[in-house]
């Protein structure tokens, strides 16, 4: 499975961005796709996850109410809408794919990872 993330950029605090991740190859008929992020000097952290048909989602507490994850199962594409961005959201955002149909916030459950896209929020 190959993952191609896009949509990062520089935005002022309070602004919005939309990230997308396109999966190709043998994605499987059931899967979950998640977003994680890593800021300089910090550990990688879970952001959001969704299953293929969109019936299950989960968010980190730090982004609930501000970020929205969505999926287009037919296109194997997952998106992450980032609203009300804060400087502490600055990080490299990674999408990840798991063939396990159960959503999970654990990085170890994801076998395939995208290359990352930088999100920078200025104050």
C-alpha positions as a Markdown table, in Angstrom:
| # | Residue | x | y | z |
|---|---|---|---|---|
| 1 | Unk | 0.0 | 0.0 | 0.0 |
| 2 | Unk | 1.3 | 3.4 | -0.9 |
| 3 | Unk | 0.0 | 6.6 | 0.8 |
| 4 | Unk | 0.3 | 10.1 | -0.7 |
| 5 | Unk | -0.4 | 12.9 | 1.7 |
| 6 | Unk | -1.0 | 16.5 | 0.6 |
| 7 | Unk | -2.5 | 19.8 | 1.7 |
| 8 | Unk | -0.1 | 21.1 | 4.3 |
| 9 | Unk | 1.0 | 24.7 | 4.5 |
| 10 | Unk | 1.4 | 27.8 | 6.6 |
| 11 | Unk | -1.6 | 29.4 | 8.1 |
| 12 | Unk | -2.3 | 32.0 | 10.8 |
| 13 | Unk | -3.9 | 31.0 | 14.1 |
| 14 | Unk | -7.6 | 30.6 | 13.7 |
| 15 | Unk | -7.3 | 29.6 | 10.1 |
| 16 | Unk | -8.1 | 26.3 | 8.3 |
| 17 | Unk | -6.4 | 23.7 | 6.2 |
| 18 | Unk | -7.5 | 20.5 | 4.6 |
| 19 | Unk | -5.2 | 17.5 | 4.4 |
| 20 | Unk | -5.8 | 14.6 | 2.0 |
| 21 | Unk | -4.3 | 11.1 | 1.8 |
| 22 | Unk | -4.7 | 8.9 | -1.2 |
| 23 | Unk | -4.1 | 5.2 | -0.8 |
| 24 | Unk | -3.1 | 3.0 | -3.7 |
| 25 | Unk | -2.2 | -0.7 | -4.1 |
| 26 | Unk | -3.7 | -3.5 | -2.2 |
| 27 | Unk | -5.6 | -1.5 | 0.3 |
| 28 | Unk | -8.0 | -4.3 | 1.2 |
| 29 | Unk | -11.8 | -4.4 | 1.3 |
| 30 | Unk | -11.8 | -3.3 | 5.0 |
| 31 | Unk | -9.4 | -1.0 | 6.6 |
| 32 | Unk | -8.9 | 2.0 | 8.8 |
| 33 | Unk | -6.9 | 5.1 | 8.1 |
| 34 | Unk | -5.5 | 7.4 | 10.6 |
| 35 | Unk | -3.7 | 10.7 | 11.0 |
| 36 | Unk | -0.8 | 11.2 | 13.4 |
| 37 | Unk | 1.4 | 14.2 | 13.9 |
| 38 | Unk | 4.9 | 14.8 | 15.2 |
| 39 | Unk | 6.1 | 18.2 | 16.4 |
| 40 | Unk | 9.8 | 19.0 | 17.0 |
| 41 | Unk | 11.0 | 17.6 | 20.3 |
| 42 | Unk | 7.8 | 15.8 | 20.9 |
| 43 | Unk | 6.6 | 12.2 | 20.5 |
| 44 | Unk | 4.4 | 11.2 | 17.6 |
| 45 | Unk | 0.8 | 11.5 | 18.6 |
| 46 | Unk | -2.6 | 10.3 | 17.4 |
| 47 | Unk | -4.9 | 12.8 | 15.8 |
| 48 | Unk | -7.9 | 11.0 | 14.2 |
| 49 | Unk | -8.9 | 7.8 | 12.7 |
| 50 | Unk | -11.8 | 6.5 | 10.5 |
| 51 | Unk | -12.9 | 3.2 | 9.0 |
| 52 | Unk | -13.5 | 2.7 | 5.4 |
| 53 | Unk | -17.2 | 3.3 | 5.3 |
| 54 | Unk | -17.0 | 6.2 | 7.7 |
| 55 | Unk | -19.2 | 4.7 | 10.4 |
| 56 | Unk | -16.5 | 4.9 | 13.1 |
| 57 | Unk | -14.3 | 7.8 | 13.9 |
| 58 | Unk | -12.1 | 8.8 | 16.9 |
| 59 | Unk | -10.3 | 12.0 | 17.7 |
| 60 | Unk | -7.6 | 13.0 | 20.1 |
| 61 | Unk | -9.0 | 15.3 | 22.8 |
| 62 | Unk | -6.8 | 18.1 | 21.7 |
| 63 | Unk | -8.5 | 18.3 | 18.3 |
| 64 | Unk | -12.1 | 17.4 | 19.1 |
| 65 | Unk | -14.5 | 19.9 | 17.8 |
| 66 | Unk | -11.8 | 21.5 | 15.5 |
| 67 | Unk | -10.7 | 18.7 | 13.2 |
| 68 | Unk | -12.9 | 16.5 | 11.1 |
| 69 | Unk | -11.9 | 13.3 | 9.4 |
| 70 | Unk | -13.7 | 11.9 | 6.4 |
| 71 | Unk | -13.3 | 9.1 | 3.9 |
| 72 | Unk | -14.2 | 8.4 | 0.3 |
| 73 | Unk | -14.1 | 4.6 | 0.3 |
| 74 | Unk | -14.5 | 4.3 | -3.5 |
| 75 | Unk | -11.4 | 6.4 | -4.0 |
| 76 | Unk | -9.5 | 5.1 | -0.9 |
| 77 | Unk | -8.9 | 8.7 | 0.1 |
| 78 | Unk | -9.1 | 10.1 | 3.6 |
| 79 | Unk | -9.2 | 13.8 | 4.4 |
| 80 | Unk | -8.7 | 15.8 | 7.5 |
| 81 | Unk | -10.3 | 19.2 | 7.8 |
| 82 | Unk | -8.4 | 21.4 | 10.3 |
| 83 | Unk | -10.3 | 24.4 | 11.6 |
| 84 | Unk | -9.5 | 26.9 | 14.4 |
| 85 | Unk | -5.9 | 26.1 | 14.1 |
| 86 | Unk | -3.6 | 26.9 | 17.0 |
| 87 | Unk | 0.2 | 27.3 | 17.0 |
| 88 | Unk | 0.4 | 24.1 | 19.0 |
| 89 | Unk | -1.0 | 22.2 | 16.0 |
| 90 | Unk | 2.2 | 22.9 | 14.2 |
| 91 | Unk | 3.7 | 19.5 | 13.2 |
| 92 | Unk | 4.4 | 17.1 | 10.4 |
| 93 | Unk | 1.1 | 15.2 | 9.8 |
| 94 | Unk | 1.3 | 11.6 | 8.7 |
| 95 | Unk | -1.5 | 9.4 | 7.3 |
| 96 | Unk | -1.4 | 5.7 | 8.0 |
| 97 | Unk | -3.2 | 2.6 | 6.9 |
| 98 | Unk | -4.2 | -0.5 | 8.7 |
| 99 | Unk | -6.1 | -3.6 | 7.4 |
| 100 | Unk | -7.6 | -4.1 | 10.8 |
| 101 | Unk | -11.2 | -2.9 | 10.5 |
| 102 | Unk | -11.3 | -1.8 | 14.2 |
| 103 | Unk | -10.2 | 1.8 | 14.7 |
| 104 | Unk | -7.2 | 2.4 | 16.8 |
| 105 | Unk | -5.1 | 5.3 | 18.1 |
| 106 | Unk | -2.0 | 3.1 | 18.5 |
| 107 | Unk | 0.7 | 3.7 | 15.8 |
| 108 | Unk | 1.8 | 0.0 | 16.1 |
| 109 | Unk | -1.5 | -1.1 | 14.5 |
| 110 | Unk | -0.7 | 0.7 | 11.3 |
| 111 | Unk | 1.6 | -1.0 | 8.8 |
| 112 | Unk | 1.7 | 1.6 | 6.1 |
| 113 | Unk | 2.6 | 5.3 | 6.4 |
| 114 | Unk | 2.7 | 8.3 | 4.1 |
| 115 | Unk | 5.6 | 10.7 | 3.8 |
| 116 | Unk | 4.1 | 13.4 | 5.9 |
| 117 | Unk | 3.0 | 16.9 | 5.2 |
| 118 | Unk | 4.0 | 20.0 | 7.2 |
| 119 | Unk | 1.4 | 22.2 | 8.9 |
| 120 | Unk | 2.7 | 25.4 | 10.4 |
| 121 | Unk | 0.4 | 27.7 | 12.4 |
| 122 | Unk | 1.7 | 31.2 | 13.1 |
| 123 | Unk | 0.5 | 33.2 | 16.1 |
